[in-house]
């Protein structure tokens, strides 16, 4: 008997959908736009990624062979690109001001604040075609490892963006059905 060649590897039925790259929202309080914001005080996201994880390994020498075991997880930083929208306060700079004592109008020195860098929680939600949540990643203790306000060019009419490399302690995965 011939096997059908459709998407029938457990994907049949109305409850199963293929996830799309353009149906997501990564939210960080007061930095990147969230789904439930009434007043928009943040920047809308353009591009990001789901977590990247690798495991450090332990090597055990046994007679004439090496045996490897998975050890500590190593969560890799992710990139978040935000549209740079004209506002009174820049949300990314405001996040930095929580970590540093500086007033750009009076002083150009960036000295660390007593509170240190403020770590936040971030949440990445993936949606189906009807706007229902199908997958959630929660990032614990997120902080900006690098911030790039990117270059300017008089010959280009492109929209400005702000690229942030986010470091985090760990990520948790939630699947919605």
N, C-alpha and C positions, 0 to 999 in steps of 0.2 A: 504494500500500500504506500502511495506517495505521501510525503510530508508536505503540508502547506508551507509556503515560503513567506507568509505575512509576519506581522509583529505579534506572534502568539506565544512568546516565551514568558508567559505570566503577565503580559501587558494588556490582555484583552479585557474588555469591560469598561464602563464609563468612569470608574473610580481611578483608573490608571492613566497618567499623562506623562509625556516627555517634558522634562524641565527645560526652560529656555534661558539663555544667557541675558536677555534683556528684561526679565521680570524679577527685580530684586530691589531692595532698599537697605542700605547700611546706615544705621543711626547711632550717633554719639550725642549725648545731651549737650545742647548749646553749640555744637560744632557742625555736625552733618544732619541734614533734614530727616525727621522721623515721620512715620505714617500718621500719627495722631496729633500733629501740631495744629493749633488754632491760629496762633500768630507766628509768622515765619521770621525767626531770628537767626536762622542757620543757613548754611550753604548747601545747595542740592548736589548730590553725588553724580558723577559722570561714569567712573570706572572703579572697580575694586576686584576682589577675589575671595574665594573661600580659603580656609586655612590650608597650609602646606605643612606636612608633618613628616619627620624622619625619626628613626630610632638609633640612638647610639648603641653600639653592640659590645658585648663582653666576649672575649676570646678565651677559650679553654683549650689548653694543649693536652692531647690524649694520645699517648704512644707515638704513632707516626702521622697523626692528622690533627688539624685544628678544627674545633667545633665552635660555632658562633651562636650566641643567644641574644635576643633583644633586651635592651636595658632601658635607659631613660629616654622619654620622648623629647624631641627637640622641635618646638614650635617655631616655624620660620616667620619672619615679619611679612606683613601684607601691605600692599600699596592702596591708597585711597586717593582718587583724583576728584576734586570738587570744583564746580563752576565758581569762578570768582565774581560774585555779584556785588554791585555798588551798594554799600550800606554805611550807616554811621560808624559802626564798630565792626571790625573784621573778626569773625568768630575764632579763627585759628590764632590770631594775635592775642585775643582775649584769653585763650587757653594758656598761651605762653606767659601772659602777665600774672596768672595764678602761681607760676613757678618762679618768676623773677621779679625783683623790685625794679621797675623801670617806668619812666614817664617819657614817651617819645617827644613830647613838646619841650621838656626841660633838660633831659639827661639822655645821653646815648650809651651809658654804661648799663650792662645787664648783670646784676648781682643776684645770686640765688636768694630766694625768699626762705623764711624759716619753715614754711609748710612743705617746701620741696615740690617736685613735679606732681601735679594732681593726676592720679590714675583714675580712669573712668571705666564704665562698662559700655561695651558696644554690642549692637545686635544686628545681625544680618538675616533678613527675611527673604525667602524666595516665594513667588506667587504663581498660581496657575492662571489660565486665561480669563478666569472670572474674578480675579483679585483675592482669592482665598489663599491663606498661608499653607504651603506644603512642606516647607523646611525652614528651620531656624538654627542659626549658629550664635551662641553667646560667647563673647570674648571677655575674659576676666583681666582686670588691671591693665587697661589699654593706655599707652602713652606714646607721644610722637617721638620716634627715634630720629627722624629727619623730616624737615619741611623744605619744600622747594617751591618758591613763588614763580618759578619759570621765567624764561627770557621774554623780552619785548622786541618788537620788530616793526619799524615804520612802514615796511613794504607788505605787511600782512593785515588782513581784516579778521583773523581768527579770534575766537572768544578766549579770554584769559581763564586759566585754571590754576589751581593750587594743588600740588602733589604732596601727600603726607605718607611717610613710611611708618606704619603702626607696629609697635612691639607690644606683646601681651604675654601674660603668664601662661594661660591655657585657653582652650576653646571647648565648648560643650555643644553637642549636636542633638537637636530635637526634631523628630519626624512627625508631621501632622497627617492625619488620614481623613 
